[in-house]
Amino acid sequence: MLRYAWFMVALLVVLITAVGARSADAVSYDHEERQFLQLINEYRANNGLEPLTLSDRLSASSERHSQDMAKYGFFAHDTVTSSYYPAGSRPWDRMAAEGYEYRTFKGENIAAGYETAEESFQAWRESPSHNHAMLDGNYKAIGIGRVNVPGSIHGWYWTTDFGGVLDPTRAPANGQPVQSPPEEPKEPVEKPAKPVEDLGGIENGEMNGESVWQQKAEDGANLILDDGYARLGGYNDGRDLLRQKIRVRENSDLLAYGLKVETDERHHPFDRLVVRLSDGEGKQLAVLEKYTDEDARKWRREKVNLGRFVGRTVYLSFYVETDPTRLTTFYLDNVVLDDRTPAPRSESRP
């Protein structure tokens, strides 16, 4: 899950004619919005990525946010005042309000002051954070909202909302019809007959969100990916938690896990991952390790001795906090007890 990419650019002021807000039920796209779709998809193709498809739902949330920023004089990802959404709404709140409710990767870029698609695209491409969002392979759908309100602070406002699921409101691209995908199943097609018991270990190294891991993300996203590893952080102002109850036995007193940290941070490290133990009531017993953006590197194997907790049943948790500036993502894999030999390191993961 770069899962949620929030970015801003301060741009020049241009005042032209007004463009009205759209709804998810009646979406049209002007020439510049279509041009931006072409530009970003050519850019992604040149970098070996699949193209993005227009989503009417994401375009509704994008344009309404652009309209609000222009009308009410703010420039931010969180809604300050709105004709459509509650104050304080975040990008995924606005997406959900328009019917894009999937538990998937989501992100947003905003800009103000540029009239044309080429100008906005250039500004975002020259910004590392914006550029990262446009080249994120997790995204499949895009909403584009370009609005102009004469007399507003910056004149032109752009919002592009990204999502990891192609929803049924996909818009035709270049006049060609688009077939809607089947609806996502409410439950997995297959589920284990019973939860995997830890038996002093942790899923034998396999991370499975349908098993014994408890996960909680501030944005409601799934932290454990289909490939069997977890992605925490990667978006601004995030709070992610993975937790599991374990029994520490004499022959399973060594905790090991695969870890990789990716970051755009350079000077003010705040984003952090804390590995800790707590009791059944949530009281913290020990902080085992801490990692920040200063620990950015390739996959490596980390080990912690739990000898002082032998004979106890405790909760092991991986907790991530991220700040509102640059992005840091923490990846976890192959979490086990009693790992006495190094595990192979994989460079094929994000």
C-alpha positions in Angstrom: 0.0 0.0 0.0 2.8 4.3 -1.5 -0.7 4.0 -0.3 -1.9 7.5 0.3 0.1 10.3 -1.3 -0.8 13.8 -0.3 0.9 16.6 -2.1 0.7 20.4 -2.6 2.3 22.9 -5.0 2.0 26.7 -4.8 1.4 28.0 -8.3 0.7 31.2 -10.3 -2.6 33.1 -10.4 -4.6 32.9 -13.6 -8.2 34.1 -14.0 -10.4 32.9 -16.8 -14.1 31.6 -17.0 -15.8 29.4 -14.5 -16.3 25.7 -14.7 -19.2 24.2 -12.7 -18.9 21.2 -10.3 -20.0 17.7 -11.5 -21.6 14.8 -9.8 -20.8 11.1 -10.1 -24.1 10.6 -11.9 -23.4 13.1 -14.7 -19.7 13.5 -15.5 -18.2 15.2 -18.5 -14.5 16.0 -19.1 -13.1 19.1 -20.8 -10.3 19.1 -23.3 -7.6 19.9 -20.7 -8.7 17.1 -18.3 -8.6 14.6 -21.2 -5.2 16.0 -22.2 -3.9 15.5 -18.6 -5.1 11.8 -18.8 -3.1 11.4 -22.0 0.0 13.0 -20.6 0.1 11.0 -17.4 -0.6 7.7 -19.2 2.2 8.4 -21.8 4.5 9.2 -18.9 3.5 5.9 -17.1 4.0 3.9 -20.3 7.5 5.3 -20.7 8.2 4.1 -17.2 6.8 0.6 -17.8 3.5 1.2 -15.9 -0.1 0.4 -16.8 -2.3 3.3 -17.8 -4.8 4.9 -15.5 -8.6 4.8 -16.3 -10.9 7.7 -15.6 -13.3 7.1 -12.8 -16.5 9.2 -12.6 -16.7 8.8 -8.9 -13.1 9.9 -8.4 -13.6 12.8 -10.8 -16.6 13.9 -8.8 -14.6 14.0 -5.6 -11.7 15.7 -7.4 -13.8 18.5 -9.0 -15.8 19.2 -5.9 -12.7 19.6 -3.8 -11.2 21.9 -6.5 -14.5 23.8 -6.4 -14.4 24.1 -2.6 -10.8 25.3 -2.6 -11.6 28.0 -5.1 -14.9 29.1 -3.6 -13.8 29.1 0.1 -10.2 30.3 -0.4 -8.1 27.4 1.0 -5.5 25.2 -0.5 -5.2 21.9 1.4 -6.0 18.2 1.3 -8.3 18.4 4.3 -11.6 20.1 3.6 -11.8 23.5 5.4 -15.3 24.6 4.2 -17.4 22.8 1.6 -20.6 22.9 -0.3 -20.5 19.1 -0.4 -18.5 17.5 2.4 -18.2 17.9 6.2 -15.3 20.1 7.4 -12.2 18.1 8.1 -12.9 15.5 5.3 -9.8 13.9 4.0 -9.3 12.6 0.4 -10.6 9.1 1.1 -13.6 10.6 3.0 -14.5 12.6 -0.1 -14.0 9.6 -2.4 -16.2 7.4 -0.2 -18.9 10.1 -0.2 -19.0 9.8 -4.0 -19.3 6.0 -3.9 -15.6 5.0 -4.2 -15.5 3.0 -1.0 -13.0 0.3 -1.9 -10.4 -0.8 0.7 -7.4 -0.1 -1.6 -4.6 2.3 -2.4 -5.8 5.9 -2.6 -4.0 9.2 -3.1 -4.4 12.8 -4.1 -2.4 15.6 -5.8 -3.6 19.2 -5.8 -2.4 22.3 -7.5 -3.6 25.9 -8.0 -2.9 28.6 -10.5 -2.2 26.6 -13.7 -4.7 26.7 -16.5 -3.5 23.9 -18.8 -2.9 20.2 -18.4 0.7 20.6 -19.6 1.5 23.2 -17.0 0.0 21.2 -14.1 1.7 18.0 -15.3 5.1 19.7 -15.5 4.7 21.1 -12.0 3.9 17.8 -10.6 6.6 15.9 -12.5 9.2 18.3 -11.2 8.1 17.7 -7.6 9.5 14.3 -6.2 6.4 13.6 -4.1 3.9 14.5 -6.9 6.0 12.6 -9.4 6.0 9.5 -7.1 2.2 9.5 -7.0 1.9 9.8 -10.8 4.3 6.8 -11.2 2.8 4.6 -8.4 2.0 1.2 -9.9 -0.6 0.5 -7.3 -3.0 3.0 -8.8 -5.4 1.8 -11.5 -8.0 4.6 -11.6 -7.9 8.4 -11.6 -10.3 11.3 -11.1 -9.5 14.7 -12.6 -11.1 17.9 -11.5 -10.1 21.2 -13.1 -12.0 24.3 -11.9 -11.8 28.0 -12.5 -13.6 30.6 -10.4 -13.0 34.2 -11.3 -12.0 36.3 -8.3 -10.7 33.3 -6.4 -7.2 33.5 -4.9 -5.5 31.4 -7.5 -8.1 31.3 -10.3 -7.5 27.7 -11.6 -7.5 24.7 -9.2 -6.6 21.1 -10.0 -7.3 17.9 -8.0 -6.4 14.4 -9.2 -7.6 11.5 -7.0 -6.0 8.1 -7.4 -7.4 4.6 -6.5 -6.3 1.0 -6.8 -9.6 -0.4 -8.0 -11.3 0.1 -11.4 -14.8 0.9 -10.3 -18.0 0.4 -12.3 -18.2 4.1 -13.1 -15.1 4.1 -15.3 -15.4 6.7 -18.1 -14.9 6.0 -21.8 -11.3 6.8 -22.9 -10.9 8.5 -26.3 -14.4 7.7 -27.2 -14.0 3.9 -26.7 -16.5 2.1 -24.4 -15.2 0.6 -21.2 -16.6 -2.6 -19.7 -17.3 -2.5 -16.0 -15.6 -5.1 -13.9 -17.5 -7.5 -11.7 -18.3 -6.2 -8.2 -15.8 -7.0 -5.5 -17.0 -10.0 -3.3 -18.0 -9.0 0.1 -16.1 -11.9 1.6 -13.1 -13.9 0.3 -14.1 -16.8 -2.0 -12.2 -19.2 0.2 -11.6 -18.9 3.9 -9.7 -21.3 6.2 -11.8 -23.7 8.2 -10.5 -22.2 11.4 -8.0 -19.5 12.4 -4.3 -20.4 12.3 -3.1 -21.1 15.8 0.2 -19.4 16.7 1.4 -22.3 18.9 4.3 -20.1 20.1 5.0 -18.9 16.5 3.4 -16.4 14.2 1.6 -18.0 11.3 4.9 -19.8 10.6 6.1 -16.7 8.9 3.1 -16.2 6.6 1.3 -12.9 7.0 -2.5 -13.5 6.4 -5.0 -10.9 7.2 -7.8 -13.5 7.5 -5.9 -15.4 10.2 -4.5 -14.3 13.5 -3.3 -10.8 12.8 -5.4 -7.9 13.9 -4.9 -4.8 11.8 -6.1 -1.3 12.1 -5.4 1.6 9.8 -6.6 5.2 10.3 -7.8 5.3 6.7 -9.4 1.8 6.8 -7.0 0.2 4.3 -5.8 -3.4 4.4 -2.2 -3.5 5.7 -1.5 -7.1 4.7 -1.2 -7.4 1.0 -2.1 -10.4 -1.1 1.5 -11.3 -1.6 1.8 -12.2 2.1 3.6 -9.2 3.4 2.5 -6.0 5.1 2.8 -2.3 4.2 2.4 0.3 6.9 2.7 4.1 6.5 3.3 5.5 3.1 0.8 8.3 3.6 0.7 11.5 5.6 -0.6 11.8 9.2 -1.0 8.0 9.3 -1.5 5.6 12.3 -1.3 1.9 11.4 -1.2 -1.1 13.7 -0.6 -4.8 13.3 -1.1 -6.9 16.4 -1.2 -10.6 17.4 -1.4 -12.6 20.6 1.6 -14.9 21.1 2.8 -17.4 23.7 6.5 -17.1 24.4 7.9 -20.6 25.0 11.4 -21.6 26.1 12.2 -22.9 22.6 10.6 -19.9 20.9 12.2 -16.9 22.6 13.7 -15.3 19.5 11.5 -12.9 17.4 12.6 -12.4 13.8 11.1 -10.4 10.9 12.0 -9.1 7.5 12.0 -5.2 7.3 12.5 -2.6 4.6 12.1 1.1 5.0 11.6 3.5 2.1 11.4 7.2 2.5 11.5 10.7 1.0 12.5 12.2 4.4 15.9 13.9 4.6 16.2 16.3 7.5 13.5 15.9 10.1 12.9 12.2 10.9 9.6 11.7 12.6 7.9 8.8 10.8 8.5 5.7 12.9 7.8 2.1 13.4 7.7 0.8 17.0 7.8 -2.9 17.8 6.4 -3.5 21.2 4.7 -6.0 23.6 1.6 -5.3 25.7 -0.6 -7.3 28.0 -4.2 -8.3 27.4 -5.5 -4.9 28.7 -3.3 -3.0 26.3 -0.7 -1.9 28.9 2.7 -1.6 27.3 5.2 -4.1 28.6 8.3 -3.4 26.5 9.4 -1.5 23.4 11.5 -4.0 21.5 12.8 -1.8 18.6 12.2 1.5 16.9 12.8 2.4 13.3 12.6 5.8 11.5 13.4 7.1 8.1 17.0 7.1 9.1 16.9 3.3 8.8 16.0 3.3 5.1 17.7 0.5 3.3 17.1 -2.8 1.4 15.3 -5.8 2.9 17.1 -7.2 6.0 16.5 -9.6 8.8 15.9 -8.2 12.3 16.0 -10.3 15.5 14.9 -9.6 19.1 15.4 -11.9 22.1 12.2 -12.4 24.2 13.8 -14.5 26.9 12.5 -12.4 29.7 8.9 -13.1 28.6 9.2 -16.9 28.5 6.1 -18.5 29.8 3.9 -15.5 29.2 1.1 -14.8 26.7 1.5 -11.3 25.3 0.5 -9.1 22.4 3.1 -8.3 19.8 2.4 -5.2 17.8 4.0 -3.2 14.9 2.8 0.4 15.2 3.6 3.1 12.6 3.1 6.9 12.9 3.8 9.2 10.0 4.0 13.0 9.9 2.3 15.4 7.4 5.4 16.1 5.3 7.4 13.6 3.3 6.5 10.0 3.0 8.0 6.9 4.7 6.8 3.4 4.1 7.6 0.4 6.3 7.4 -3.2 4.9 7.2 -6.3 7.1 7.6 -9.9 6.0 8.2 -13.4 7.4 7.5 -12.6 11.1 8.3 -15.7 13.2 9.4 -16.9 16.6 12.4 -19.1 17.1 14.1 -18.1 13.9 17.7 -19.3 14.4 18.8 -19.1 10.8 18.8 -16.1 8.4 16.0 -16.0 5.9 16.6 -15.2 2.3 16.2 -11.5 1.5 14.0 -10.5 -1.4 14.6 -7.5 -3.6 11.5 -8.1 -5.7 9.2 -6.5 -3.1 8.5 -2.7 -3.1 
